[in-house]
C-alpha cells in the first residue's frame, strides 16, 4: 500500500509539472487567435485582481508613421514559439522576440516588384516538420517567407508570387484580361493542411470584378480550386441573378478572412455585397452567394451549405468579419455552431455542420417602395428571433438626439426632409432624395468578435445613422459642365466621394470618405498618383484604370485640367462591363451641427451574449468624448477585442485612444491606458517563458486623429 501511495504522489507531481510546462508558452498563432477565430487566450496570469498593475513591457517603433492622418494600421500580431510577426503600416514584415520586442529580421516586400493595395490586417503561419512559413497577402499577390530567417521563398508560385486574378479565368468577360481589374486582399487567408484559402477585396463599383474564393497549394502556389460566388450558367444559385449578371456584376467577395474546422476539414467564408452598391437593377433575385455564410470542403472547394443574411443587398451590408466556431449547449444538447455578427446588429447562430439556425430566423416583410426605376427589392429579410439585435434598429422621432435643444432641432429638420419609415428605416430602398438608414457602418465591424469557452460572445458595436443619396447618372452628366477628368472622376470615384468630389449634399457632419475639392492643399500630384495606384485603408487601388485616365482625374482634382468638352470622355465607363443608371452620390454619417451622432446615446457599445440561451449578460457604453465629459455616450469604434482566461476583455477601438480592460462578468472597466495613437486594431495576448503579454498596434489615422507607428506590449512587473 505504501508503494502504491508513493506512486500516486509521484504521478500527481508529474502531472503538476507537466501542467506547469504547458502554460510556460501559449501562442497566439492565427489571425483571430486560433483557426476558430475566437480571439480567446486561456492564460490567467493577468487577472481581475492584478490587472491594475499592468505596465508597458516593451515598445516597437516601426518607423512607418507617415505623420498627420492616414496610416489606418489595422494589424493583429500573431505569436508562434516566442516570435511575434508584425506587418508595419508600410507593409514591411518583421519578426520580433515576443518577450523583448528585439527585431530578429525584417523583409521589405517592395523587392517583389509589386506595390501594396491597402492595409494588411494579419498574416498566416504554416509549418510541416522543419518547413515553417509566413504567408502574406500583398495587394493582389501572395508571397511566402521563411519564418525563421525572413528569406523570400521563390519556389512558391511563379518567381515567388501567386496572383489572385487567376481565379477570374473561367469568366468569359472578366477573365479575358483579368489583371485589368482592381483586386487586392487585406485580410489573411486560412490554412487546412497544405491548402491556403483566400478571398479578395475590390471597389464594389461598376468596375468591381467577381470576388471568387480561391485555394492555393501552400508549398507550390498552384491554384487548387475556385468557388464562383456569382455563379456561372449551370451552377447552383445561377437562377438567383439576372441571366447576364455574371458578365456584368462583381464583388460578392470575402474580404474579412476565414475560419476553419480542422477536425471536419471545413472552411467557412463570410461574403460581402455585390456591385453595384445601392443599385441592383441588373441583378434581380436574392443574389447567391453575396451576403452569405458558406461552408466548403477545404480540399475540394465543394459547397456544403450556405446561409444568406441579406437578400438582394441594396445597403452595402457586407459580412464584415469572419464567423466564430463555438460549442454551445442548447436545450440540453451540445451543438458545434458558427456565430456570425453583422454590420446591422444581428447575430446569426447556425449549426456548423448543417447550416440550420440554432434559434429561429423569420423571413420578415420589409419596405419595397419607393424604389429607384428598375430596382427589385426583396419583400422579406431574415431576422433572428434570438439573440436580440445589439445595435439600434428603429428610426423614430423619439430616437433622435436630445443632447441639446439646438442639436435636436438641427437633426429634426433634416429627419423631416429625408425618406424614412418609422420602425423600418434599415430596409428603406435607396433614393435620390436621400434615405436615412442603419447598418452601413456598424453594428459589428471588421475587428470581429471574441468568444470564451462557456459560449459567451463579446461584440463591440456602433449605433450610427447614415444618410445615403443616389444620383441619376445621365441627368448629372447632362447638367454638369463636364470635362474628361470630371466625367472619369464621377464614373470611378463619386460613389464614395460624391459628385465632382464634393461629398454628399447633406450639410455638416463627419463622413467616411474625404471631400476632395481641396485635396491639392493636402496632397501633391505625386502623392495622389501613388494613392490611386496602391490604395490605402478603405480606398481600393485604381491601378486598373489606365494611367492616362488617372492623370485626367488628377488634373480635375487639382484644377489644372483644360476645359475640353467631354463628348468623348466616357472612356473608362465604356471599358467596364456595366454602367449603372443610378449611382451613389455619397454616404455620410448623420450627425448634429457639432459633429456628434444624430441619435440618442449610447453611440458605441460593448455587448456580452450567452449563446447557449440567446440572452444578454450585459451591454455597456464603449468609449467617450472628452469634450462632453460623459462616460455614458460611447463612441464610434473600429477594432476588436481579445478575451483571456483571467476574466478580462482587452479592447481599444475608440477615438479617445484608450486601451481598456473590462471585467467579463459585468462589463465594468477595471483598467485603462492612454495610447500614443488610436488603437484601431485587435489586441493579441500570449505567454512566453511563463509571462503573459498583451500587445496592440497604435496606428491612429481615424476620426481626424494623428497617425502612429508603434506597437505597445504590456505585462505585469517582475516580482522583486
N, C-alpha and C positions, 0 to 999 in steps of 0.2 A: 504493500500500500504506500509506503514511504517513497519507493521508487516511482510509483505512478504519480504521486503528488508532486515530486520534484520535476518529473517530465512535464506535468501540466503547467507548473510555474515557468519552466524554461520556454515552453511553447507560447505562453502569454507574453513573455518578454520579447520573443522573436516577432510576434505579431505586432507589438507596440513599436519595436524597432523598424519593422518594415513599413508600418503606417507613417512613422516619422520621416522615413526616407521618401515616401511617396509625396509628402507635402513640401519637400525641400525645394522642388521646382514644379511650377504649374505654368504651362504655356498658355498663350492666347494666340493660337496658330492660324486662325482664319478671320476673314472679314465677317464681323458679327460674332466673333469669339469661338465658334465651332461651326461645323457643317450644317447644323440645325438652325444657325442664325440667332441663337438665344441671348447673346450678349450677357452671359452669366459666367461668373468666376467663383468657384466654391470656397476659396480661402476665407478664413475667419480671423486672421491676424489683425487686420484693421476692422474694428467693430464699433458699435454704438458708444461704448464706454471710452475708447481711446482716440476716436477719430478727431477729437478736439486738438490732439497733439500732432496731427498731420502737418508735415512741412515739406518744402521743396528739397528733394534729394539730389537732383541734377537737372541741368537745362542744356538743351541742344539748340544752338542758333544755326539755322540753315543757311543764313546769309542771303536768303532769297526774298527778303522783304522788299517789295517794289516801291514802297513808300506810298502815301496817300491811300487811295481806295483800289480794290480790285483783286487782291490775292485770292479770296474765297477758298482758302486752304481747307479742304473737307476730309482730309485723310484720316483713316483709323489705323494706327500701328498694329502690326502683328509681332508676336514674340515666339520664337522657337529655340529651345535649348540654350537659353541665355542670350540670344541675339535678337535685337529688335530691328525690323526692316521698315524704313520710312521712305516715302516719296515726298520730296520738297515741293514748295509752290511752283518752282520752275522745272519740275518733273525729274530731278536727279534722284536716283535710287541709292539709298545709304544704308549700310549695316552698322549698327551701334552695339556696344556692350550694354545689355539691358540693365545692368547693375550700376554702371558708372556714367553712361552716355558717351563714352570714348568711341570715336569713329574707328571702325575696322576696315571698311573700304567704301568707295563711292563710285558710281557708274553714271556717266552723263550720256543719256540716250540720244543726244544730237549726233553722236558718232554713227548712228544707224542711217543718217541721211534723211530722216523724217523729222516732222515738227509735231509738237503736242497739239491736242484738239480739245482742251478743256481740263477741268480738274480730274485728278486721279484719286478716287476715294479709297482704294485699297489694292493690295497685290495678293497673289495666291502662292502658297508654299506647296511643293510636291517633293516626295522622296521615294526612292526604291533602292534599298541597300545603300551603297555609297554614293549613288547619284541623287544629289539634292539640288533643287532648282527653285528659283523665284520666277513666276510667270507674271508678266506685266502687260497690261493694255495701254497702248501709247498712240493716241489719235486713232487712226484706222488700222494700225498694225498691232501684232502681238509679238513680243520677243521674250527670251529667257536668259537669265544669268545664273552662273554657278553660285549657290547660296553661300559657299564657304569663301570664295575668292572674289566674287563680283565680276568674273570674266563673262563676256558675251558668248553664248552658246550658238555658234554659227551653223551647226548641223541641224538646227531646228528650222523648218520651213524652207524658204528659198533665200539663201545668203543670210540666214538668221532671222527672217521675218515671215510671218503669216499675215495675209491681207484679208480683212473681214469682208471686203467687197466680193470675195469669191462665191459667197452664198447666193448672189443675185443671178448667177449664170443660167439658172433654169427659167428665168422670166424673160420672155421674148422681147419686151420693151426695155425694162430696167437693166437687163443683163447684156444688152447689145454693146454698151460702153460703160461698164459698172463703175469705174473709177471717176467717171464724170460726176457722180452724185456724192453729196456730202454725208459721210458717215464717220462716226468716232465711237469710242467706248470709254466711259468714265468710271464705271464700276467693275470690280474684278469678276472673272468667271468663277466656276466651281469645278472641282475635280472629283471624278469617280474612277478609281484605279488609274488607267492611263488615258482617260477621256477628259478633255477640258471643254466644258460647255460655256458658251459666251454669247452675250447679247450685243446690242448696239444702241447708239443714240443719234438722232437726227433732228431736223428742224420742225417737223410736223406741218410744214407749209407745203406749197404746191410742188416743190422740188424734192420732197422727202421720199427716198426710196423705201421699199418694204423692209420692215425690221425683222427679217428672218432670224431664227435661233439656230446656231451652228455648234458643231462639236469638232475639235481637232485632236489628233493624237499628241499627247504631251511630249513624246520623245522625238517624233519625226516632223510634227507640224502639219501632217497630212489631214485634209478635210475628211471627216468620218461620216457626218450626216447633216442634213439641213431640214428644219421644220418650217413650212411656209405659214406664217401667221396670218397672211392674206392668201387663202387657198387658191391654187391653180385649178383650171377646169378638170372636173372629175374627182377632185379631192373633197373629203368631208368638210363641210362648212362653206363650200363654194356658193351654195344657194342662199346664204345669208348676206350676200352682196349683190350689187348690180352685175349684169353679165360681163362687163368690161372693167370692173373695178380694179382687178389685179393689175391691169395695164396702166392705170392712172393714179392709183391710191398708194400711199406709203405709210410708214410708221407701223403702228401695232407692234411695237418693239419692247423688249425687256431691257431697260436701261438701268435697272436697280440692283442687279445681281441675282443669285440663285441660292437655294438651299437643297441639301442632298440627304436622302435616307440611304446611308451606306449599306445597311442590312438588306434592304429590298432592292437596291440598285435603281432607285427612283430619284430623278431630279425635278425640282418644282420651279416653274417660271412665273413671273408676275408681269403682265404686259400692260402697255400704255394705250392711249387713244390712237385712232387712225387719223391720217390727214384727210381733208384739210381741217385744222382746228376750227370748231364752232360752226362749220357748214358742211353738211353731209349729203347734198343733193345727188352726187354721183355714186353714193354708196347706200342705197335703200336696204333696209333689213337690220338685223341685230348686229351684224359685222363681227362674226367669229374670225379670228381669235384675239381681237382687240379687247382690252379691259378684262382679261381673263387670268385666273389661276389655272395653270396647265401642269399636269403630271406626265412625265416622259419616262420611258425606259432609257436609262442613261447610256446604255451601249448602242442602241439602235435608233433612238430618236422617235420611236413609236409613241403616239399619244395614247395614254392610258385613260385619262379623263380630263374634263375641263369644267370650270365654273365661271360664268360671266357675271361681273359685279355691276356693270353698266351696259345697257343695251343702246346701240346707236349713239355713241357718245357725242354730244354737242357742246361739252363744257370743259374739255381738256382734263378729264378725271382719270389720268393715268394711275395705275397702281404704283405708288411712288417708293415702295420699299419691299424687300423680299418678305415672304411669309416666315413664320416661326414654326418649327416642328416641335410638337409638345405631346405629352401623355397626360390625359386628364381622366378623372373619374366622373362619369355622368350616369345618373340613375343606377348607381351601383355597379356600373360596368366600366372597365378600363378601355380607353379609346386612344389610339395613336392618331393625332389630329394635326392639321395645319391651321394656324391662325393668321388671317390676312387683314391688316389695318388699311384704311383708305383715306384719301385726302379730303373726303367729305364727311369723315367722322363715324364711319361704320366699321364694325368688326365682324368678319365672317369666320366662323369656326367650322371646319369641314373634316370629315373622316379622311385621313390622308391616303387610305387605300382605295376607297370608293368614290371620294369627292362629294358624298352626300352631307348636307348640313347637319351638324350636331343639334343645333337649335333651329326651330322653324324659320324659314325665309319666305316672306309673302311677296308675290308679284302685286304691286300696289299701283292703282291708277294715278297718273301724273298729268300735268297740263301739256297739251299738244298745240295750243294756239295762244297768241298769234305766232305763226312760224313764217320764216322767210320763204319766198317763192321757190318751189322745187324741193323743199325740205320734207323729211319723212320722220317726224319724231316717233319714238316708241310710246305706245299708250300706257305701258306699265314699266316699273323698275323694281328690281329685287331689293327688299329691305328686311334685315333680320329682326325677328321679334325680340331676341336677346342675343348679346347684351344690347342695352340701350345706347344710342349714339353718345360719343364722348365730345362732340363739338356741336355748336349751335346749328339747328336745322330750320327753324321757322323765322320768317321775317314778318314782323308786325310793327305797328307804330309804337307798341308798348316795349319793343326790344331795342329801339334806337337810343342813343346815348342821352343821359341826363346829367352828364358830368358838370356842365354849367348851363344856365339858361341860353347863353349865346350859342354854345355848341349844339344844343338841342334844336334851336330854331334854324341854324345853318343846315343841319342834317335833315330836318323835317322837310324843308323846302325842296331839297334835292330828292328826297324819298318820294315826295308827291309828284315829282316831274320825271319819274322813271317808271318802267314797266315792272310790275311785281304782282304776285298773287299771295295774299296773306296766308301764311302757313304752308306755302308750296313754292317758295322762291327758288329752292335748289334746282328745280326742274323746269323753270321758265325757259322756253326756247330763246336763243339769242335774237337781237333785233337791231334795227338801225337807230331806234330812239334811244336805246341804252337800257340794259337789263340788269337789275340787281340780283345777285345770287351768291350762295355759299358754295364752297368746295373747290375753288381753283387753287388756293394756296394754303391748304390745311383745313381741318383735321391733321392727320399724320403727315410726315414729310420723309425725305429720303434718309434721315438719320436712323429710322427704323424703331423697332420696339424691343423690349427686353423681357425675358421670361425666367422665373425661378422654377425649381423642380416641383414645387407644390401646385403649379398650374396658374400662378398669378402673372398676368401680363401688365407691363408698365408702358404707357403711351404718353408721350408729350404731344400736345395738340394746340392748334391755333383756332381762335374764333374771329375770323376775318371775313368781312363782307366785301364783295367785288362788284365793280361796275364794268360791264362789257358792252362794247359798241361794235356794230357791223357797218360796213360801207358797201354801197353798190359800186363795183369797180368801174363799170362803164361810165356811170354818172360822174364819179370822182375824176376820172381821166379826162372826160369831156369838159368839165368845169375848170380844171387846173390849167395853169399856164405851163403845160408840160414841156420838159426838156428831156433829152435822152437819159440824163442822170436821175431826174426825179421819177421818170417812168420806171426805170430799173430799180430805184430805191423802193418805190411803192409795191412793185411786184415781189421783191425779195425781203424787205425789211419792215414794212409798215404793219404787219400782223403783230409785231411786238412794240415797235417804236412809234406807231401812229403815222397817219398820212404825212408825208414830207418831213418826218422826224419830229413832229410837234407833240407826240404823246396823245393820249386820249383826251377828248374835248370836254372833260367833266370838271374842270376847275382845279382846286387845290388838292393837296394830299400826296402821300408817298406813292411810289409805283415801283413795280419790279424791274422795269426796263427804263433806262435814262432817256430824257428828251435830248435830241441830237441837234437842235437848231443852233446851239452854241458849242458844239463839240470841238471846233477849232481852237477854242480858248483853253481846252483841257489836253488835247492830244495833237501831235504833229501828224503830217501826212504819212510819214513812215510808220508811226505807231498805229494809225488807223488801218493802214495796209496790212501790217503784221497781224493785228487783231482779227481782221476779216479772213485772213488766211488760216490762222491757227485756232481761232475761237478762244473763249475764256469763260469760265463759270457757266452761267445759263446760256450764253451765246454759243451756238454751234459754229464750226468752221464753214466759211463760204469759199473754200478753195475750189469747189466745183463750179463756181461762177467764173466765166472766162476773165482773165486779168484785165482785158480792155474794158469789160463791163464794170469790174470793180473800180477801175480808175475813174470811170464816168460817175459812179456813185460817190466816190471821194470828192471829185470836183464839185458835185452838187452839195455835199455836206459842208465843204469849205468855201462855198460861194465863189468858186473860181471857174465855174462852167460857162461856156459860151451859150448865149441864148438861142440855141438852134431848135427849130420846130421838131417835134418828136413824132412825125408821121411814120417814120420807120424805126422807131426806138424800142419796139417791143421785142427786141432780140431775145432777151432772157425768157420772157413769157412764152415765146414760141418754141423754145427749146425744151420746155417741160412738158410732160405728157398731158397735163391737165391744168387749165386756168379757171379758177372758180369765179362764178358771177358775183359772189359776195365774199368779203374778206374782213378779218378782224381789223378794227381801227384803233386797237389798243385796249388792254385790260388793266385796270387800275384798282388798287385798294380804295375803298370808300372810307375816307377819313374826314374829321371835322376841320375847321379853319385853322386849328393849331397843330394839326398833324396827328392827332390821336384817333384811334379807331372809332368808327361811327356807331358801333354797337355798345350796349352796356357791358361793363366788365363782368367776369374776367376775360381778358383778350388772349391769354395763354394759360394752359392748364397742364398739370401732370396727373395722370389717372392710373389707378390700380384696379384691375378687374379680375375677379375669380372666375376662371374659365370652366371650372367644374360646375358652377351654378349659373353663370351668366350675370352675376350681380357685382356691383361696385363695392370695393372695400373703402375707397376714398377718392376724392378729387380735390386738388388744391391748386391755387394760382402758381404759375411759374414765371419768375422774373418781376421786375418793377421798373417804373420810370422814375429816376432820381428827382426830376423836377417836380413830380407830383407828390413824392414822399409818401406814397400809398402802396403798401405791400400786398394789397388785395386785388390789384388790377391785372397782374400778369402782363406779359409782353409777347409779341410775335417771337417765335423761336425756331431755329433751324439747327439740327444736330440731334444726336441720340443719347441714350443712357446705357450704362453698364451696371448690372446688379451683382452683388457679392454675397458669399455665404455668411458674412458678418452682419447681415440685415441692413445693408446700406445700398443706396442707389446714387451713383455719381452722374451728374449732368451739368453741362454749361448751357450752350444753345441760345441764350438770351442776349438782348442788346445792352444789358447792364454789365456785361463782360465778367460775370462771376461764375466760378465753378462751385457747385453745391453738392453736399451730401444729404440725402433725405433718409429718414427712418422708414423702411419699407412697411412697417406695421401700421403707421398712422399718417405718413406723408409730411411729417414735420422736418423742417430744415435744422440740422444739428451741427453743420459746419459749412463755411463758405470761404472762398479765396478770390481776391480780385486779380484777374489775369492781366498780362501785359497787353493783350489784344483779345478780341472776341473769340471764344472757343466754339465756332460753328461747325463742330465735328463731333464724333462719338469717342468718348474715352476708352481706354483699354486698361485691364488690370491683369497682373501676373505675379508669379513668385520666382525669385532667383536666389539660390543659396539660402533658402529659408526665410527670405524677406519679401514681403508683399509690396507692390508698387501700383500706382495709378498714374497713367500718362494721358496727356491731351495736347493736340496741336492748337496753336493760337494764331489763326490766320486773319481774323478780323475781316474788314472789307465789305461788310454789310451794314445796312441801316445808316449809311453815311459815316461809319466809324473808320478809323485808320486801319491799314493793313498791318499784319505782323508776320514774323517768320520763325518763331521759336516754338519748341516742344518742351513742355514742363512735365517733370515726373516727380510724384510725391511719395513719401514713405514716412513711417514713424521714426523718431530719432533712435539711434542706437542706445542700448542700455549702458549706463555708466558703471 
